[in-house]
């Protein structure tokens, strides 16, 4: 047996995803009904091309899908021997190359030269006549007449469906070709019944006449005409050698139920398998609003009768189902914020192709009655009515005034959202949208409002004026348009609940004049925003005007000072009085509500400073200071001692000034020399040097203040004299002899001289008058 060359074409093929359809009698899709009978290969292909893509191809990749549905029938496939090519069995009906083959053993049957065999007959056989039919691709009529004499026997196996003459021929072939009877019978049986005959057969008629030896064959063709060949033999003839498989010129392939291939005549009737490329189109949704949307989709290939649009939502509204020949449609009456799934089915011959799918959300409705419920320095609470339809959550976009950057907050509450993290005192605009599917925003609603301004800090009152309140503060954070401050008299300044007498300022300081001195006020300050309409938290402190100062009067004595004063106007609670001195360590402070105060047990001659401060609550007036000396008293004693030219003067402090540093005034005088001098000292002694010898010095020591002086205490001392002798010679002339020598005269003269010197010198300088007699020798 000659081998049949079947090309195996390998190529890179990109396959679309395919579906396979086994079409058997009475198959239906919707309103389309396929023929209720099996069809020829051409009819099957026509149906496949009309309602599908093409008759199926078979590859190693899809064979398992096709065979699995094959059941027990043989189906036409898209393979034909001579389809669209010079190489048989090389292409499928859709032009794809054949890359996979699974032929039944011995198939496809090759077109080979027929072998001839001799058929001999017995001359005693009774002539019989029978009709043998052999299929060919070209109609040929052959008539053979043979006279054969053979014994006539009745066939014993008529139940096999064979004519008696065929049995005898098979027995003859068995003898000539050395084939067993069963082998020949099986081959003929298989040929006769396995392959349905659809092509008009050639008819060969054998006329068997007893003992005839003439063999006649007539061939009729369109081109060669008729040829008659006569052969006369005694008992044998030449016939084609029988073949178990018959070559079919116009052959098409059927897929056997168990998956193998076999060629049969193309005009036979069988069910068939079509394939169609799975349709993958695109569907778009546009112009989606709360209640409407526009759908458009890709055109499906092939004989599409219409498109069926199915829309399902998760709400209770009915499913939308529509048929259209257009590639678009508008849908209405949708629920806001609802999820809808859309399927568009191209319908081909009553069959739904692979649907185009898409899901979309309608736009949520706008929230209603959007209002600001409350505000703080860092948050604003929004409230609204739930929108019609559905929503997953709410998006709140907000933006600070004069800024382009926006921020978002996600709120899951059904009708309320507290936006936090805001800055104090700023205006914010809010846009609220219902959201579905995380990013589909509904119609927006907007509102704007201010956060409260932050409270003021470092609020301080200077408290340094008697008729003016001066205060300052700072803003803790954020923004504001101004400040409200209230200044009123009250005992409780922490809550500012009774705040009155309020004013507005844009400054962070105030100077409020015309207040009563020595008065406690409550100062409350709050920052303002929204054009001074929205106040922040009010902060309060106590603020005071300082009490007025007193007019102080002091009346001193040697051991006391009487202080008294007057207050022009205003409030006071008490006075703080202080007396102090630098003369010794002494300071005394006391409080009094009286307008006078006596300072007792003071030291004489000491300078004291008296201070009076007016007090009202925590406030103090400026202090009023005044200095004054107590009246001085005299030193307790004074003593002066001397040497030749130096005098030492000492004294004792007054008894009322013991321990204090006071000032002494020391006056001294040398009358003879007309010398006067004064010295001030805080010491209780003084030394005078380089004095005149033999001179008396007088000293007066007093205690002095800036305005007063005590009575002086006196003492004197004389310096030691430097003795010199002054001789006075007196010439006595008298008319009376011996007058000058009289003792009386001498005594009187000495008295007169002593009187004269005493009047001149007194005891201011040292002097002594002595009479010395001296004799004169006359020559």
C-alpha positions in Angstrom: 0.0 0.0 0.0 1.5 3.3 -1.0 1.9 5.9 1.7 -0.2 9.1 1.7 1.7 12.3 2.3 -0.2 14.6 4.6 1.4 18.0 5.3 1.7 19.1 8.9 1.9 22.9 8.7 3.4 24.6 11.8 2.9 28.2 12.2 2.4 30.8 14.9 -1.3 31.4 15.1 -3.0 33.9 17.4 -6.3 32.4 18.4 -9.2 34.3 19.6 -11.2 32.8 22.4 -13.8 30.5 20.8 -17.0 28.8 21.7 -18.1 25.6 20.1 -21.7 24.6 19.2 -22.8 21.0 18.3 -25.7 21.4 15.9 -27.9 18.4 15.7 -31.5 18.1 14.6 -34.1 20.2 16.4 -31.4 22.5 17.9 -33.0 25.9 18.7 -32.0 29.3 20.1 -34.8 31.7 21.0 -36.8 32.3 17.8 -34.3 30.8 15.5 -34.7 27.1 14.7 -32.1 25.1 12.8 -33.1 22.5 10.2 -34.7 19.4 11.7 -32.6 17.1 9.7 -28.9 16.4 9.2 -27.2 18.4 6.5 -24.6 18.1 3.8 -21.2 19.7 4.4 -22.1 22.7 2.3 -25.4 23.2 4.0 -23.6 22.9 7.4 -21.1 25.4 6.5 -23.7 27.8 5.3 -25.5 27.6 8.6 -22.3 28.1 10.5 -21.3 31.2 8.5 -24.8 32.6 8.9 -25.2 32.2 12.6 -21.7 31.5 13.9 -18.3 32.1 12.5 -17.5 28.9 10.6 -17.4 25.2 10.7 -15.1 24.2 13.5 -11.4 23.7 13.2 -9.7 21.1 15.5 -6.4 21.8 17.1 -4.5 20.3 20.0 -5.7 23.1 22.1 -9.5 22.7 21.5 -9.9 19.0 20.7 -10.7 18.1 24.3 -13.5 20.8 24.4 -15.0 19.6 21.2 -14.8 15.8 21.8 -16.3 16.2 25.3 -19.6 17.3 23.8 -19.6 14.8 20.9 -21.8 12.3 22.6 -22.5 9.4 20.1 -22.9 11.2 16.8 -20.5 11.9 13.9 -20.2 15.6 13.2 -19.1 17.6 10.2 -15.9 19.6 10.7 -14.4 22.3 8.6 -11.9 20.1 6.8 -12.4 19.1 3.1 -9.9 17.4 0.9 -9.5 19.9 -1.8 -10.7 23.0 -0.1 -8.9 26.1 -1.3 -5.5 24.6 -2.1 -3.6 22.3 -4.2 -2.3 20.3 -1.2 -5.1 18.1 0.1 -6.1 18.3 3.7 -3.9 21.4 4.2 -6.4 24.1 5.2 -9.6 24.4 7.2 -12.6 26.1 5.8 -11.7 29.3 7.7 -8.2 29.4 5.9 -6.4 28.2 9.0 -3.6 25.7 8.4 -4.0 22.2 9.6 -1.7 21.9 12.6 -3.2 18.8 14.3 -4.5 15.5 12.9 -6.1 12.5 14.4 -7.1 10.2 11.6 -8.8 6.9 11.9 -6.3 4.1 11.1 -6.0 3.8 7.3 -7.4 7.2 6.6 -7.5 9.3 4.7 -7.6 6.7 1.9 -5.0 7.4 -0.8 -5.8 7.7 -4.4 -3.8 4.6 -5.8 -3.8 2.5 -9.1 -6.3 -0.4 -9.0 -4.7 -3.8 -9.1 -6.3 -6.5 -11.4 -7.0 -10.1 -10.4 -8.3 -13.1 -12.4 -11.6 -14.5 -11.5 -12.2 -18.1 -12.8 -15.5 -19.8 -13.0 -16.7 -23.4 -13.4 -18.2 -24.2 -16.9 -21.0 -26.1 -15.3 -22.2 -23.2 -13.2 -25.7 -21.9 -13.8 -25.6 -18.4 -15.2 -26.7 -15.7 -12.9 -27.1 -12.0 -13.3 -26.5 -9.4 -10.5 -25.8 -5.7 -10.1 -22.6 -4.6 -8.4 -22.2 -0.9 -7.5 -18.9 0.8 -7.1 -18.6 4.5 -6.3 -16.3 6.8 -8.3 -15.9 10.5 -8.5 -16.8 10.6 -12.2 -19.9 8.9 -13.3 -19.0 5.9 -15.5 -21.3 3.2 -16.8 -19.6 -0.1 -17.4 -21.5 -3.1 -18.7 -19.7 -6.5 -18.6 -21.3 -9.6 -19.9 -19.7 -12.9 -18.9 -20.9 -16.4 -19.6 -19.7 -18.6 -16.8 -20.8 -22.1 -16.1 -20.5 -22.9 -12.4 -22.4 -25.1 -10.1 -25.2 -23.2 -8.5 -25.4 -23.4 -4.8 -27.7 -21.8 -2.4 -25.9 -19.3 -0.1 -25.9 -20.5 3.5 -25.2 -17.0 5.0 -27.9 -14.9 3.6 -28.5 -13.3 6.9 -25.3 -11.3 6.3 -27.1 -9.2 3.8 -25.1 -10.4 0.8 -26.4 -11.5 -2.6 -25.6 -15.3 -3.4 -23.5 -14.4 -6.4 -21.3 -12.1 -4.3 -20.7 -15.0 -2.0 -19.5 -17.1 -4.8 -17.3 -14.3 -6.1 -15.7 -14.0 -2.7 -15.1 -17.8 -2.6 -13.5 -17.5 -6.0 -11.3 -14.6 -4.9 -10.3 -16.6 -1.9 -9.0 -19.3 -4.1 -7.2 -17.0 -6.5 -5.8 -14.4 -4.1 -5.2 -16.7 -1.2 -7.6 -14.6 1.0 -9.8 -16.1 3.6 -13.5 -15.9 3.1 -14.0 -14.0 6.3 -11.4 -11.5 5.3 -13.0 -10.8 2.0 -16.5 -10.8 3.5 -15.4 -8.3 6.1 -13.8 -6.0 3.6 -16.9 -6.0 1.3 -19.2 -5.6 4.2 -17.3 -2.8 5.6 -17.2 -1.0 2.3 -20.8 -1.7 1.6 -22.3 -0.6 4.9 -19.8 1.7 6.6 -19.8 4.4 4.0 -23.1 5.8 2.9 -23.4 6.2 -0.9 -24.5 9.6 -2.0 -22.8 9.9 -5.4 -24.5 8.4 -8.4 -22.9 5.1 -8.8 -21.6 3.4 -12.0 -23.4 0.3 -12.7 -21.7 -2.9 -13.8 -24.0 -5.7 -14.9 -22.7 -9.2 -15.0 -24.9 -11.6 -17.1 -23.9 -15.1 -16.3 -24.8 -17.6 -19.0 -24.0 -21.3 -18.5 -20.9 -22.4 -20.3 -20.4 -18.9 -22.0 -16.8 -17.7 -22.3 -17.2 -14.2 -23.7 -16.2 -11.1 -21.5 -17.4 -7.8 -22.7 -16.8 -4.4 -21.1 -18.1 -1.0 -22.4 -16.8 2.4 -20.9 -18.6 5.6 -21.6 -16.9 8.9 -20.7 -17.5 12.5 -21.8 -14.1 12.8 -23.5 -13.1 9.3 -24.7 -16.4 8.2 -26.1 -17.2 4.4 -25.9 -14.7 1.7 -26.1 -15.7 -1.9 -26.4 -13.3 -4.6 -25.5 -14.2 -8.3 -25.8 -12.3 -11.0 -24.3 -13.1 -14.6 -24.6 -11.7 -17.0 -22.1 -12.7 -20.5 -21.2 -13.3 -19.9 -17.4 -11.4 -16.8 -16.0 -11.8 -13.0 -16.2 -9.7 -9.9 -15.0 -11.4 -7.7 -12.4 -10.2 -4.9 -10.0 -8.8 -6.3 -6.8 -11.2 -5.5 -4.0 -10.0 -2.9 -1.4 -11.2 -2.6 2.2 -11.2 1.3 2.0 -12.4 3.2 -1.0 -10.8 6.5 -2.1 -13.3 9.4 -2.2 -12.4 12.2 -4.5 -14.7 14.9 -3.0 -14.3 14.0 0.7 -15.1 15.9 3.9 -14.1 15.0 7.4 -16.4 13.9 10.2 -15.4 13.8 13.8 -16.3 10.4 15.1 -17.9 10.2 18.5 -14.6 9.0 20.1 -12.5 11.8 18.6 -10.9 10.3 15.5 -11.3 11.7 12.0 -12.6 10.0 8.9 -13.4 11.2 5.5 -16.8 10.7 3.9 -18.6 12.0 0.9 -19.4 15.6 1.3 -23.0 15.2 0.2 -23.8 12.9 3.0 -26.0 14.2 5.8 -24.6 14.6 9.3 -25.0 17.0 12.3 -22.2 19.6 12.4 -20.1 21.6 14.8 -19.8 25.4 14.4 -17.5 27.7 16.3 -17.8 31.4 17.0 -15.2 33.7 18.4 -16.3 34.9 21.7 -17.3 38.5 21.4 -15.5 41.0 23.6 -16.9 44.4 23.1 -16.8 47.6 25.1 -19.6 49.4 26.7 -19.5 53.0 27.9 -21.6 55.0 30.3 -21.7 58.7 29.8 -23.6 61.8 31.0 -24.6 60.0 34.2 -26.8 62.1 36.5 -28.9 61.4 39.5 -31.7 59.7 37.4 -30.4 59.2 33.9 -27.4 58.0 31.9 -26.4 57.2 28.3 -25.2 53.8 27.2 -23.2 53.0 24.1 -21.5 49.8 23.1 -19.4 48.1 20.4 -21.0 46.7 17.3 -20.8 42.9 17.3 -19.7 41.0 14.1 -22.0 38.9 12.1 -25.7 38.7 11.4 -26.9 40.6 14.6 -30.6 40.9 14.7 -30.8 43.2 17.7 -29.2 44.0 21.1 -30.8 43.2 24.4 -30.0 45.6 27.2 -30.5 44.5 30.8 -30.0 46.8 33.7 -30.3 45.7 37.3 -30.0 48.0 40.4 -29.7 47.3 44.1 -32.8 49.2 44.8 -36.4 48.0 44.5 -37.0 49.7 41.1 -37.8 47.3 38.3 -35.1 45.9 36.1 -34.7 47.7 32.8 -34.9 45.4 29.8 -34.9 46.8 26.3 -34.3 45.5 22.8 -32.8 47.8 20.2 -31.0 47.7 16.9 -29.0 50.8 17.8 -25.6 50.9 19.5 -26.8 53.3 22.2 -29.7 54.0 24.4 -30.7 56.4 27.2 -31.9 55.1 30.5 -34.1 57.1 32.8 -35.9 56.9 36.1 -32.8 55.7 38.0 -32.3 56.1 41.7 -29.6 58.5 42.9 -26.5 57.0 44.3 -27.5 53.5 43.2 -25.3 50.8 41.8 -26.5 49.5 38.4 -25.1 46.5 36.5 -25.5 46.6 32.7 -25.3 43.8 30.2 -25.7 44.3 26.5 -26.3 41.0 24.6 -25.8 40.9 20.9 -28.5 38.5 19.5 -27.4 36.4 16.6 -29.9 33.9 15.1 -31.8 33.9 18.3 -28.6 33.3 20.3 -27.2 35.6 22.9 -23.5 36.3 22.3 -21.1 37.0 25.1 -22.5 40.1 26.8 -20.8 43.4 27.2 -20.8 44.2 30.9 -20.3 47.4 32.9 -21.4 48.6 36.3 -21.9 52.2 37.2 -23.3 54.4 40.0 -25.7 57.1 39.5 -24.7 60.5 40.9 -25.9 60.8 44.6 -28.4 63.6 45.4 -27.3 66.7 47.1 -27.7 66.9 50.9 -30.4 69.3 52.0 -30.6 71.8 54.8 -26.9 72.1 55.3 -26.3 74.2 58.4 -23.6 75.0 61.0 -24.8 73.7 64.3 -21.9 74.9 66.6 -18.4 76.2 66.4 -15.4 76.1 68.6 -11.9 77.5 68.2 -10.8 74.3 66.3 -14.0 72.7 65.0 -17.2 73.3 63.2 -20.2 70.9 63.5 -22.2 70.6 60.4 -25.7 69.1 60.0 -27.8 68.2 57.0 -30.8 66.2 55.9 -30.1 62.8 54.3 -30.3 63.0 50.5 -32.8 61.1 48.4 -31.3 57.8 47.2 -28.2 56.0 48.4 -24.8 57.0 49.7 -21.8 55.3 51.3 -20.4 58.2 53.2 -20.1 62.0 52.9 -17.1 64.0 51.8 -16.6 67.4 53.4 -14.2 69.6 51.5 -13.2 72.8 53.3 -10.9 75.7 52.6 -9.7 78.6 54.8 -10.4 82.1 53.6 -8.0 83.6 51.1 -6.4 80.2 50.6 -6.6 78.0 47.5 -5.6 74.7 49.1 -8.5 72.5 50.2 -8.7 69.7 52.7 -11.0 66.8 52.9 -12.8 65.0 55.7 -14.6 61.7 55.5 -17.8 61.4 57.5 -19.8 58.2 57.8 -22.6 59.7 60.0 -25.9 59.9 58.1 -26.5 63.6 58.7 -23.7 65.1 60.8 -20.0 65.8 60.7 -17.7 67.5 63.1 -14.8 69.0 61.2 -11.8 69.3 63.5 -8.2 70.6 63.3 -9.2 74.1 62.2 -7.4 77.3 63.0 -9.1 79.8 65.4 -10.8 82.9 64.1 -10.8 82.0 60.4 -13.7 81.8 57.9 -14.0 78.4 56.3 -16.1 77.4 53.3 -17.5 73.8 53.4 -18.7 71.7 50.5 -20.6 68.5 51.4 -21.2 65.7 48.9 -22.6 62.3 49.2 -20.2 59.6 47.9 -20.7 56.2 46.6 -18.1 53.7 45.5 -15.4 55.8 47.2 -15.0 58.3 44.4 -18.3 59.1 42.8 -19.4 62.4 44.1 -22.9 63.7 44.3 -24.3 67.2 43.8 -22.5 69.5 46.2 -24.1 71.7 48.9 -22.1 74.6 50.5 -22.0 76.7 53.6 -19.4 78.9 55.3 -18.8 80.1 58.8 -16.1 81.2 61.2 -14.3 79.3 64.0 -14.3 81.1 67.3 -11.2 83.1 67.9 -8.8 81.9 70.5 -8.7 83.4 74.0 -6.3 86.2 74.9 -3.3 85.5 77.0 -0.9 87.5 79.1 -3.7 89.9 80.1 -2.0 92.4 82.4 -3.1 95.6 84.0 -0.3 98.1 84.8 -2.2 99.4 88.0 0.1 102.4 88.1 -2.3 105.3 87.6 -4.8 106.8 90.0 -7.4 107.7 87.4 -6.5 105.5 84.4 -6.6 101.8 83.6 -3.8 100.7 81.3 -3.8 97.0 80.2 -2.3 94.8 77.4 -2.7 91.2 76.1 -1.8 88.9 73.3 -3.8 86.5 71.1 -3.0 82.9 71.8 -3.3 81.8 68.1 -5.2 82.2 64.9 -7.0 85.2 63.5 -9.4 87.9 64.7 -11.0 91.1 63.5 -10.9 93.0 66.9 -11.3 92.8 70.6 -14.1 93.5 73.0 -13.1 94.7 76.5 -15.3 95.4 79.4 -14.3 97.5 82.5 -16.7 97.5 85.4 -16.7 97.4 89.2 -17.4 93.9 90.6 -16.0 91.6 93.3 -15.8 88.5 91.0 -13.6 89.1 87.9 -12.9 85.4 86.9 -16.2 84.6 85.1 -17.0 87.9 83.5 -20.6 87.0 83.8 -21.7 90.5 84.8 -19.5 92.2 82.1 -20.8 95.7 81.3 -19.5 98.9 79.9 -17.9 97.2 76.9 -16.0 98.6 74.0 -14.4 97.3 70.8 -10.8 98.0 69.8 -8.4 96.6 67.2 -5.4 97.3 69.5 -3.9 94.9 72.0 -3.7 97.7 74.6 -6.1 100.0 76.3 -5.9 103.3 78.2 -9.2 104.0 79.9 -9.2 107.4 81.6 -11.4 109.1 84.1 -11.6 106.3 86.6 -11.9 106.7 90.3 -8.7 106.5 92.2 -8.1 103.6 94.6 -10.9 101.5 92.9 -10.9 97.8 91.9 -12.3 97.1 88.4 -13.0 93.9 86.5 -11.3 93.9 83.1 -12.6 91.3 80.7 -11.3 90.9 77.2 -12.4 88.6 74.3 -11.1 88.3 70.7 -13.7 88.9 68.0 -14.1 87.6 64.4 -16.7 87.6 61.6 -16.7 91.4 61.5 -16.6 91.6 65.3 -19.8 89.5 65.6 -18.4 86.2 66.9 -16.5 86.5 70.3 -14.1 84.0 71.7 -13.7 83.0 75.3 -13.7 86.1 77.6 -10.8 86.3 80.0 -11.0 88.5 83.1 -8.6 89.9 85.6 -8.8 92.5 88.4 -7.6 95.9 87.5 -7.1 98.8 89.9 -6.6 102.5 89.9 -3.9 103.5 92.3 -5.0 105.3 95.5 -4.3 109.0 95.8 -1.2 110.2 97.7 -1.5 112.1 101.0 -0.4 115.6 101.9 2.0 114.9 104.8 2.7 117.2 107.8 5.4 116.4 110.5 5.8 118.1 113.9 9.0 117.1 115.7 9.9 117.0 119.3 13.2 115.9 120.9 11.9 112.4 121.4 8.9 112.2 119.0 7.4 113.2 115.7 3.7 113.8 115.1 2.7 112.8 111.5 -0.6 113.8 110.0 -1.9 113.9 106.5 -4.9 114.6 104.3 -6.3 112.7 101.2 -7.7 114.8 98.5 -10.1 112.3 97.0 -10.6 108.6 96.2 -10.9 105.3 98.1 -8.5 104.0 100.6 -8.5 101.0 103.0 -5.5 101.9 105.1 -2.2 103.7 105.3 1.2 102.3 105.7 3.5 104.5 107.7 7.2 104.1 108.0 9.9 105.9 110.0 13.5 105.3 109.5 16.9 106.9 109.9 20.5 106.4 108.8 21.9 107.8 112.1 21.6 104.4 113.6 19.9 101.1 112.7 16.3 101.9 113.1 13.2 101.4 111.0 9.6 101.0 112.0 6.5 100.3 109.9 2.9 100.3 110.9 -0.6 100.4 109.4 -3.3 102.8 110.4 -6.6 103.7 109.0 -6.3 107.1 110.8 -5.1 110.3 109.1 -2.3 110.7 111.7 0.3 108.8 113.5 2.7 109.6 116.4 6.2 108.3 116.3 7.5 107.9 119.9 10.7 107.1 121.7 12.9 108.8 119.1 16.4 110.1 119.6 17.0 113.8 119.8 18.7 115.6 117.1 18.4 112.7 114.6 17.2 113.0 111.1 14.2 110.7 110.4 12.4 109.9 107.1 8.7 109.4 107.4 6.8 107.6 104.5 3.1 107.3 104.1 1.5 105.0 101.4 -2.2 104.9 100.7 -3.5 101.3 100.3 -6.7 100.0 98.7 -6.9 96.3 98.3 -3.9 95.2 96.4 -3.1 98.7 95.3 -0.7 101.1 96.7 -0.3 104.7 96.0 3.0 106.4 95.3 4.8 106.8 98.6 5.0 110.2 100.2 8.3 110.8 101.9 9.4 113.5 104.2 12.5 114.1 106.3 12.7 115.9 109.6 15.0 116.1 112.7 13.9 115.6 116.2 14.7 118.6 118.3 18.3 118.5 119.5 19.3 118.6 123.2 22.6 119.8 124.6 25.7 117.6 125.2 25.8 116.2 128.6 29.3 117.7 129.3 32.3 119.4 127.7 36.0 119.3 128.8 39.0 121.1 127.3 42.7 120.4 128.0 45.8 121.9 126.6 49.5 121.9 126.2 51.8 124.6 124.8 50.0 125.1 121.4 47.3 122.4 121.4 43.9 122.1 123.1 41.9 118.9 123.3 38.1 119.3 123.5 35.8 116.4 124.5 32.1 116.2 125.3 29.4 113.7 126.0 26.4 113.0 123.7 23.0 114.1 125.0 21.3 111.5 127.0 18.4 111.4 124.5 20.8 110.8 121.6 22.8 108.0 122.9 23.8 105.5 120.2 22.8 107.8 117.3 25.0 109.7 115.0 24.2 113.3 115.4 25.9 116.5 114.4 27.8 118.7 116.8 28.8 122.3 116.3 32.0 123.4 118.1 32.6 127.1 118.3 35.9 128.4 119.7 37.3 131.9 120.3 40.6 133.5 121.2 39.4 137.0 122.1 42.9 138.4 122.6 43.8 137.5 119.1 40.3 138.2 117.9 40.0 134.7 116.5 36.7 132.9 116.1 36.1 129.5 114.4 33.3 126.9 114.1 33.6 123.2 113.3 30.9 120.6 112.6 31.5 117.1 113.5 29.6 113.9 114.4 32.4 112.9 116.7 32.4 113.7 120.4 36.0 115.2 120.4 38.0 117.6 118.5 41.7 118.8 118.6 43.0 122.3 117.9 46.6 122.6 117.1 49.2 125.4 116.5 47.5 127.7 118.9 49.0 130.8 120.4 50.9 130.1 123.6 49.6 131.5 126.7 46.3 132.2 125.2 42.8 131.4 126.5 40.5 129.7 124.2 36.8 129.4 124.8 34.7 126.6 123.4 30.9 126.1 123.0 29.6 122.7 121.9 26.0 122.4 120.6 23.9 119.6 118.9 22.7 121.0 115.6 20.2 119.9 112.9 19.3 121.5 109.6 17.0 124.0 111.3 17.6 123.7 115.0 20.5 123.9 117.5 20.6 122.9 121.1 21.9 125.1 123.9 25.7 125.1 123.9 27.8 123.6 126.6 31.0 125.7 127.3 34.5 125.1 128.3 37.8 126.8 127.9 41.5 126.1 128.1 44.8 128.1 128.0 47.8 127.2 126.2 51.1 127.2 128.0 52.8 130.6 127.9 56.2 131.2 126.6 57.6 133.5 129.4 59.3 136.7 128.5 60.3 139.6 130.8 59.4 143.0 129.9 61.0 145.7 132.0 59.3 148.9 132.3 61.4 151.8 133.7 59.6 154.6 135.0 61.1 158.0 135.5 59.7 159.7 138.4 59.9 163.5 138.5 58.3 165.3 141.3 58.5 168.8 142.7 58.5 167.2 145.9 61.7 165.6 146.9 61.5 161.9 147.7 57.9 161.6 146.3 58.9 158.9 143.9 60.5 156.9 146.4 57.4 156.7 148.6 55.9 153.3 149.0 52.5 154.8 148.6 53.5 156.1 145.3 54.9 152.8 144.2 51.8 151.0 145.3 49.5 153.3 143.5 51.5 153.1 140.4 51.4 149.3 140.5 47.7 149.3 140.9 47.2 151.6 138.0 49.5 149.5 135.9 47.7 146.3 136.9 44.4 147.9 136.1 45.6 149.1 132.8 47.0 145.6 131.8 44.0 143.8 133.2 41.7 146.0 131.1 43.8 145.3 128.1 44.7 141.6 128.6 42.3 140.3 131.2 43.0 136.6 131.2 43.0 136.3 127.5 46.7 135.9 127.4 49.2 135.2 130.0 50.7 138.2 131.8 52.0 139.1 135.3 53.0 142.5 136.7 55.8 142.6 139.3 57.5 145.6 140.9 61.3 145.3 141.0 63.4 147.9 142.7 66.7 148.7 141.3 69.3 151.2 142.7 71.0 153.5 140.5 74.6 154.5 141.4 75.1 158.2 140.8 78.3 159.2 139.4 
